[in-house]
Amino acid sequence: MTVDLLGNTQPRRRRRPARTRFGKWLWRELEQFRAPKGLGWLFSERVHIEPEYQSLMREAGLDSVRAVFETEHGEFLANQWGGSKDDVSRIRFEYNGEVRTFYVKRFWNRRFRSIITRAIRGSLVGRSLMRAEFENIKELGQMGLRIPRLVGYGEQRFCCGLINSYMITEEIPNAMGVDSLVHQWLGTQPQDKQWELKEELITSIAAAVKTMHANGFEHHDLFLRNLIVADHDMSKLYVFDCPHAWIWPAFIMKKRRKVDLAMLDAGATMAFSPMQRMRFLYQYLGCQRLSAEDKAFAREVLAYAAPMRKKQIKRLERSLPLD
């Protein structure tokens, strides 16, 4: 207690802990995309731009982490993770007389709690999510699959903790996510054509997933929105959005592939009939008739898919105006 000039007693004010004041000062400095004074040796920046895009990014002023996060030319599209500041923007600019369109995915860490929570997802240990996604997509391209045009990624760290990271890809012309394609565009096509197009789409998806799994690649988020079709041509299927992907040895992949297939099937129930989903399984397994082992495999996939179904349908409902 303290006594004022009139003799009244007042509760003593609690001083803010020094560590709280230091933490706020530290974040204020880091939010300016610079190293705190005297702590520059703990601050690091990594920027990678594919060779064919280096001069273009330089001219556009997008060749540093700070420039990407402070650019005002982007058209905001969506938040990535709930109410966080992580976002996706679309940037258009002219280069050599041609208008180019790019998508920028930005990932912010603004609290120590976020860094600790995401510690094993790149905030402290291993690759950042943006770098992991960039390298995983490139891995898919080396398997012969269609992928978005990769431009580059960047990240800033302080004392090993990830503060900011981003990834840039170039737009795929006339592209549409498979979720929108099936629920919106296909509905405008003649009835007999819809069935034929879905069969072609199933063939493309089965071939892509089979190639991934044959190379030990677990996508870990096989969702209709993470597959893209260009020019309404079902054979032009692109795979992306795989920051949590992993490459496993064959004996582990034999089980992990069931998780990938279950996630894909969980959201596919609103787009494809049971017969079409079975058709996908035939093509994925490369058979005309299911053996006893294949049937057991299908039952296991459905068992994995059951608890995922509600969540995947909600994801579809958030991105599409479903009835």
MIFI-526728 format. One record per residue (C-alpha): x, y, z. Coordinates in Angstrom, 1 decimal, padded with zeros to 4 digits. Layout:
REM residues N
@X->X	Y->Y	Z->Z
...
This chain:
REM residues 323
@X->000.0	Y->000.0	Z->000.0
@X->001.1	Y->003.6	Z->-000.6
@X->-000.1	Y->006.9	Z->001.0
@X->-000.9	Y->009.9	Z->-001.2
@X->-000.6	Y->013.6	Z->-000.2
@X->-004.0	Y->013.7	Z->001.5
@X->-003.1	Y->010.7	Z->003.7
@X->-005.3	Y->008.3	Z->001.8
@X->-003.9	Y->004.8	Z->001.3
@X->-003.9	Y->003.3	Z->-002.3
@X->-002.9	Y->-000.1	Z->-003.5
@X->000.6	Y->-000.2	Z->-004.8
@X->000.8	Y->-000.4	Z->-008.6
@X->002.4	Y->-003.6	Z->-009.9
@X->005.4	Y->-002.9	Z->-012.1
@X->005.3	Y->-004.7	Z->-015.4
@X->007.8	Y->-007.5	Z->-015.5
@X->011.0	Y->-006.5	Z->-017.3
@X->010.7	Y->-009.6	Z->-019.5
@X->007.3	Y->-008.4	Z->-020.7
@X->008.6	Y->-005.0	Z->-021.7
@X->011.6	Y->-006.6	Z->-023.4
@X->009.3	Y->-009.0	Z->-025.3
@X->007.1	Y->-006.1	Z->-026.6
@X->010.2	Y->-004.1	Z->-027.6
@X->011.6	Y->-007.2	Z->-029.4
@X->008.4	Y->-007.8	Z->-031.4
@X->008.1	Y->-004.2	Z->-032.4
@X->011.6	Y->-004.4	Z->-033.9
@X->011.0	Y->-007.7	Z->-035.6
@X->007.7	Y->-006.4	Z->-037.1
@X->009.7	Y->-003.8	Z->-038.9
@X->011.5	Y->-006.7	Z->-040.7
@X->014.8	Y->-005.8	Z->-039.1
@X->017.1	Y->-007.1	Z->-036.4
@X->016.9	Y->-005.5	Z->-032.9
@X->019.8	Y->-003.2	Z->-032.2
@X->022.8	Y->-005.2	Z->-031.0
@X->021.2	Y->-008.5	Z->-031.9
@X->021.8	Y->-008.6	Z->-035.6
@X->023.9	Y->-011.8	Z->-035.3
@X->020.8	Y->-013.7	Z->-034.2
@X->018.8	Y->-012.5	Z->-037.2
@X->018.9	Y->-014.3	Z->-040.6
@X->017.1	Y->-014.1	Z->-043.9
@X->016.9	Y->-016.7	Z->-046.6
@X->015.4	Y->-016.0	Z->-050.1
@X->015.4	Y->-018.4	Z->-053.0
@X->014.1	Y->-017.4	Z->-056.5
@X->014.2	Y->-019.8	Z->-059.4
@X->016.8	Y->-018.6	Z->-062.0
@X->014.2	Y->-017.8	Z->-064.8
@X->012.3	Y->-015.5	Z->-062.4
@X->015.2	Y->-013.6	Z->-060.8
@X->015.2	Y->-010.6	Z->-063.1
@X->011.4	Y->-010.4	Z->-063.1
@X->011.2	Y->-010.5	Z->-059.3
@X->013.9	Y->-007.9	Z->-059.0
@X->012.1	Y->-005.5	Z->-061.4
@X->008.8	Y->-006.1	Z->-059.5
@X->010.5	Y->-005.4	Z->-056.2
@X->009.7	Y->-008.8	Z->-054.8
@X->013.2	Y->-010.1	Z->-054.2
@X->013.3	Y->-009.8	Z->-050.4
@X->011.1	Y->-010.9	Z->-047.5
@X->010.4	Y->-007.3	Z->-046.4
@X->009.3	Y->-006.3	Z->-049.9
@X->006.9	Y->-009.3	Z->-050.2
@X->005.3	Y->-008.6	Z->-046.9
@X->005.0	Y->-004.8	Z->-047.4
@X->003.8	Y->-004.8	Z->-051.0
@X->000.6	Y->-002.9	Z->-051.6
@X->000.0	Y->-004.3	Z->-055.0
@X->-001.6	Y->-007.6	Z->-053.9
@X->-005.2	Y->-008.4	Z->-054.1
@X->-006.2	Y->-010.2	Z->-050.8
@X->-007.9	Y->-013.5	Z->-051.5
@X->-008.2	Y->-015.4	Z->-048.2
@X->-006.8	Y->-016.2	Z->-044.8
@X->-005.2	Y->-019.6	Z->-044.6
@X->-005.5	Y->-020.7	Z->-041.0
@X->-008.7	Y->-019.5	Z->-039.2
@X->-008.4	Y->-016.0	Z->-037.9
@X->-004.6	Y->-015.7	Z->-038.1
@X->-002.8	Y->-013.2	Z->-040.3
@X->-001.5	Y->-015.9	Z->-042.7
@X->-002.9	Y->-015.1	Z->-046.1
@X->-002.9	Y->-015.5	Z->-049.8
@X->-002.8	Y->-012.6	Z->-052.3
@X->-002.8	Y->-012.3	Z->-056.0
@X->-000.4	Y->-009.8	Z->-057.7
@X->-000.5	Y->-008.7	Z->-061.3
@X->002.1	Y->-006.6	Z->-063.1
@X->003.4	Y->-006.0	Z->-066.6
@X->006.7	Y->-007.5	Z->-067.7
@X->008.1	Y->-007.2	Z->-071.2
@X->004.7	Y->-006.0	Z->-072.4
@X->002.9	Y->-009.0	Z->-070.9
@X->000.7	Y->-009.0	Z->-067.8
@X->001.8	Y->-011.7	Z->-065.4
@X->-000.2	Y->-013.0	Z->-062.4
@X->001.3	Y->-014.5	Z->-059.3
@X->000.0	Y->-015.9	Z->-056.1
@X->001.7	Y->-015.1	Z->-052.8
@X->001.2	Y->-017.2	Z->-049.7
@X->002.5	Y->-015.4	Z->-046.6
@X->003.0	Y->-017.0	Z->-043.2
@X->003.3	Y->-014.8	Z->-040.1
@X->004.6	Y->-015.6	Z->-036.6
@X->003.7	Y->-012.8	Z->-034.3
@X->003.8	Y->-014.5	Z->-030.9
@X->006.2	Y->-016.7	Z->-029.0
@X->003.3	Y->-019.1	Z->-028.4
@X->002.9	Y->-019.5	Z->-032.1
@X->006.5	Y->-020.4	Z->-032.5
@X->006.4	Y->-023.0	Z->-029.7
@X->003.1	Y->-024.4	Z->-031.0
@X->004.6	Y->-024.9	Z->-034.5
@X->008.0	Y->-025.8	Z->-033.2
@X->008.2	Y->-029.2	Z->-035.0
@X->006.5	Y->-027.8	Z->-038.1
@X->009.4	Y->-025.6	Z->-039.0
@X->009.1	Y->-022.7	Z->-036.5
@X->012.2	Y->-024.0	Z->-034.6
@X->013.1	Y->-027.4	Z->-036.0
@X->013.4	Y->-028.3	Z->-039.7
@X->012.1	Y->-026.5	Z->-042.8
@X->009.6	Y->-023.8	Z->-042.6
@X->006.1	Y->-024.7	Z->-044.0
@X->006.6	Y->-022.4	Z->-047.0
@X->010.0	Y->-023.9	Z->-047.9
@X->008.7	Y->-027.4	Z->-047.3
@X->005.7	Y->-026.8	Z->-049.6
@X->008.0	Y->-025.3	Z->-052.3
@X->010.4	Y->-028.3	Z->-052.2
@X->007.6	Y->-030.8	Z->-052.0
@X->005.9	Y->-029.4	Z->-055.0
@X->009.2	Y->-029.5	Z->-056.9
@X->009.5	Y->-033.2	Z->-055.9
@X->006.1	Y->-033.9	Z->-057.5
@X->007.3	Y->-032.2	Z->-060.7
@X->010.3	Y->-034.5	Z->-060.7
@X->007.9	Y->-037.5	Z->-060.6
@X->006.4	Y->-036.3	Z->-063.9
@X->003.2	Y->-034.8	Z->-062.4
@X->001.9	Y->-031.4	Z->-063.4
@X->002.6	Y->-028.7	Z->-060.8
@X->002.2	Y->-024.9	Z->-060.4
@X->005.0	Y->-022.8	Z->-061.8
@X->007.3	Y->-022.3	Z->-058.8
@X->008.8	Y->-018.8	Z->-058.4
@X->010.5	Y->-018.8	Z->-055.0
@X->010.2	Y->-018.6	Z->-051.3
@X->011.7	Y->-016.6	Z->-048.4
@X->012.0	Y->-016.7	Z->-044.6
@X->013.3	Y->-014.7	Z->-041.7
@X->014.4	Y->-016.1	Z->-038.4
@X->015.5	Y->-014.7	Z->-035.1
@X->017.4	Y->-016.9	Z->-032.7
@X->016.3	Y->-019.8	Z->-034.9
@X->012.6	Y->-019.0	Z->-034.5
@X->010.7	Y->-018.4	Z->-037.7
@X->009.2	Y->-014.9	Z->-037.9
@X->008.0	Y->-014.5	Z->-041.5
@X->008.0	Y->-016.8	Z->-044.5
@X->006.3	Y->-016.8	Z->-048.0
@X->006.0	Y->-018.7	Z->-051.2
@X->005.3	Y->-017.4	Z->-054.7
@X->003.8	Y->-019.3	Z->-057.7
@X->002.8	Y->-018.1	Z->-061.1
@X->-000.9	Y->-018.4	Z->-062.1
@X->-002.0	Y->-021.5	Z->-064.1
@X->-004.1	Y->-020.0	Z->-066.9
@X->-007.8	Y->-021.0	Z->-067.0
@X->-007.4	Y->-023.2	Z->-064.0
@X->-010.1	Y->-024.3	Z->-061.6
@X->-010.0	Y->-026.3	Z->-058.4
@X->-011.5	Y->-029.7	Z->-058.7
@X->-014.0	Y->-028.8	Z->-055.9
@X->-015.4	Y->-025.9	Z->-057.9
@X->-015.1	Y->-027.8	Z->-061.2
@X->-017.3	Y->-030.6	Z->-060.0
@X->-019.8	Y->-028.6	Z->-057.9
@X->-020.2	Y->-025.6	Z->-060.3
@X->-018.9	Y->-026.0	Z->-063.8
@X->-019.8	Y->-029.6	Z->-064.4
@X->-023.4	Y->-028.8	Z->-063.5
@X->-023.6	Y->-026.5	Z->-066.6
@X->-022.7	Y->-029.3	Z->-069.0
@X->-025.2	Y->-031.7	Z->-070.7
@X->-026.1	Y->-034.7	Z->-068.5
@X->-024.5	Y->-037.3	Z->-070.7
@X->-021.3	Y->-035.2	Z->-070.9
@X->-021.1	Y->-034.9	Z->-067.1
@X->-020.6	Y->-038.6	Z->-066.7
@X->-017.9	Y->-038.8	Z->-069.3
@X->-016.0	Y->-035.8	Z->-067.9
@X->-016.2	Y->-037.3	Z->-064.4
@X->-014.8	Y->-040.6	Z->-065.7
@X->-011.9	Y->-038.7	Z->-067.3
@X->-011.3	Y->-036.8	Z->-064.1
@X->-011.3	Y->-040.0	Z->-062.0
@X->-008.7	Y->-041.5	Z->-064.3
@X->-006.4	Y->-038.5	Z->-064.0
@X->-006.7	Y->-038.3	Z->-060.2
@X->-006.1	Y->-042.1	Z->-059.8
@X->-003.0	Y->-041.9	Z->-062.1
@X->-001.6	Y->-038.9	Z->-060.1
@X->-002.2	Y->-040.5	Z->-056.7
@X->-000.8	Y->-043.8	Z->-057.8
@X->002.4	Y->-042.1	Z->-059.1
@X->002.9	Y->-040.2	Z->-055.8
@X->002.4	Y->-043.4	Z->-053.7
@X->004.7	Y->-045.4	Z->-056.0
@X->007.4	Y->-042.9	Z->-055.2
@X->006.7	Y->-043.1	Z->-051.5
@X->005.2	Y->-039.6	Z->-051.4
@X->002.4	Y->-039.0	Z->-048.9
@X->000.6	Y->-035.8	Z->-049.8
@X->-001.1	Y->-035.6	Z->-046.3
@X->-003.8	Y->-033.3	Z->-047.5
@X->-005.4	Y->-034.9	Z->-050.5
@X->-008.5	Y->-032.7	Z->-050.8
@X->-010.4	Y->-031.8	Z->-053.9
@X->-009.4	Y->-028.1	Z->-053.5
@X->-005.7	Y->-029.1	Z->-053.7
@X->-006.1	Y->-030.5	Z->-057.2
@X->-006.4	Y->-028.1	Z->-060.1
@X->-007.6	Y->-028.7	Z->-063.7
@X->-006.6	Y->-026.3	Z->-066.5
@X->-008.7	Y->-025.3	Z->-069.6
@X->-011.5	Y->-027.7	Z->-068.4
@X->-009.3	Y->-030.5	Z->-069.7
@X->-009.5	Y->-033.4	Z->-067.3
@X->-006.1	Y->-034.7	Z->-068.4
@X->-004.5	Y->-031.4	Z->-067.3
@X->-004.5	Y->-032.1	Z->-063.6
@X->-002.2	Y->-030.2	Z->-061.3
@X->-001.2	Y->-031.2	Z->-057.7
@X->-000.1	Y->-028.7	Z->-055.1
@X->-000.6	Y->-027.4	Z->-051.5
@X->001.4	Y->-030.1	Z->-049.7
@X->003.5	Y->-028.5	Z->-046.9
@X->003.1	Y->-031.5	Z->-044.6
@X->004.0	Y->-034.1	Z->-047.3
@X->006.5	Y->-036.8	Z->-046.5
@X->008.5	Y->-039.4	Z->-048.4
@X->008.5	Y->-042.8	Z->-046.8
@X->010.2	Y->-046.1	Z->-047.5
@X->008.0	Y->-048.7	Z->-049.2
@X->007.2	Y->-050.7	Z->-046.0
@X->005.9	Y->-047.5	Z->-044.3
@X->004.2	Y->-046.1	Z->-047.4
@X->002.1	Y->-049.3	Z->-047.7
@X->000.1	Y->-048.2	Z->-044.6
@X->000.4	Y->-044.4	Z->-045.0
@X->-001.2	Y->-044.4	Z->-048.4
@X->-004.5	Y->-045.5	Z->-046.8
@X->-004.5	Y->-042.2	Z->-044.9
@X->-004.1	Y->-040.2	Z->-048.2
@X->-006.9	Y->-042.2	Z->-049.9
@X->-009.2	Y->-041.9	Z->-046.9
@X->-008.8	Y->-038.1	Z->-046.9
@X->-009.5	Y->-037.9	Z->-050.6
@X->-012.6	Y->-040.2	Z->-050.2
@X->-013.9	Y->-038.3	Z->-047.2
@X->-014.5	Y->-035.1	Z->-049.3
@X->-015.4	Y->-037.0	Z->-052.5
@X->-018.7	Y->-038.3	Z->-051.3
@X->-020.4	Y->-035.0	Z->-052.2
@X->-019.0	Y->-035.0	Z->-055.7
@X->-018.9	Y->-038.6	Z->-056.8
@X->-021.3	Y->-041.6	Z->-056.5
@X->-020.3	Y->-044.8	Z->-054.7
@X->-019.8	Y->-046.4	Z->-058.2
@X->-017.5	Y->-043.7	Z->-059.3
@X->-015.5	Y->-043.9	Z->-056.1
@X->-015.2	Y->-047.6	Z->-056.7
@X->-014.1	Y->-046.9	Z->-060.2
@X->-011.3	Y->-044.8	Z->-058.8
@X->-010.1	Y->-047.7	Z->-056.6
@X->-010.0	Y->-050.1	Z->-059.6
@X->-007.8	Y->-047.7	Z->-061.5
@X->-005.6	Y->-046.9	Z->-058.5
@X->-005.0	Y->-050.6	Z->-057.8
@X->-004.7	Y->-051.4	Z->-061.5
@X->-007.2	Y->-054.2	Z->-061.6
@X->-010.5	Y->-055.2	Z->-063.2
@X->-011.8	Y->-057.1	Z->-060.2
@X->-011.1	Y->-056.8	Z->-056.5
@X->-009.3	Y->-059.6	Z->-054.8
@X->-010.0	Y->-060.5	Z->-051.1
@X->-006.9	Y->-058.5	Z->-050.2
@X->-008.1	Y->-055.5	Z->-052.3
@X->-011.5	Y->-055.6	Z->-050.5
@X->-009.8	Y->-055.7	Z->-047.1
@X->-007.7	Y->-052.7	Z->-048.2
@X->-010.9	Y->-050.8	Z->-049.3
@X->-012.6	Y->-051.5	Z->-046.0
@X->-009.6	Y->-050.1	Z->-044.1
@X->-009.6	Y->-046.9	Z->-046.3
@X->-013.3	Y->-046.4	Z->-045.5
@X->-012.6	Y->-047.0	Z->-041.8
@X->-010.0	Y->-044.2	Z->-041.9
@X->-012.3	Y->-041.9	Z->-043.9
@X->-015.3	Y->-042.2	Z->-041.5
@X->-014.0	Y->-039.8	Z->-038.8
@X->-012.6	Y->-037.4	Z->-041.4
@X->-015.8	Y->-037.1	Z->-043.4
@X->-017.5	Y->-034.4	Z->-041.3
@X->-014.4	Y->-032.1	Z->-041.3
@X->-013.8	Y->-032.5	Z->-045.0
@X->-017.4	Y->-031.7	Z->-045.9
@X->-017.2	Y->-028.6	Z->-043.7
@X->-014.1	Y->-027.5	Z->-045.7
@X->-016.1	Y->-027.8	Z->-048.9
@X->-019.0	Y->-025.9	Z->-047.4
@X->-016.7	Y->-023.0	Z->-046.5
@X->-015.2	Y->-022.7	Z->-050.0
@X->-018.3	Y->-023.4	Z->-052.1
@X->-022.0	Y->-022.3	Z->-052.1
@X->-023.3	Y->-025.8	Z->-051.6
@X->-027.0	Y->-026.4	Z->-051.2
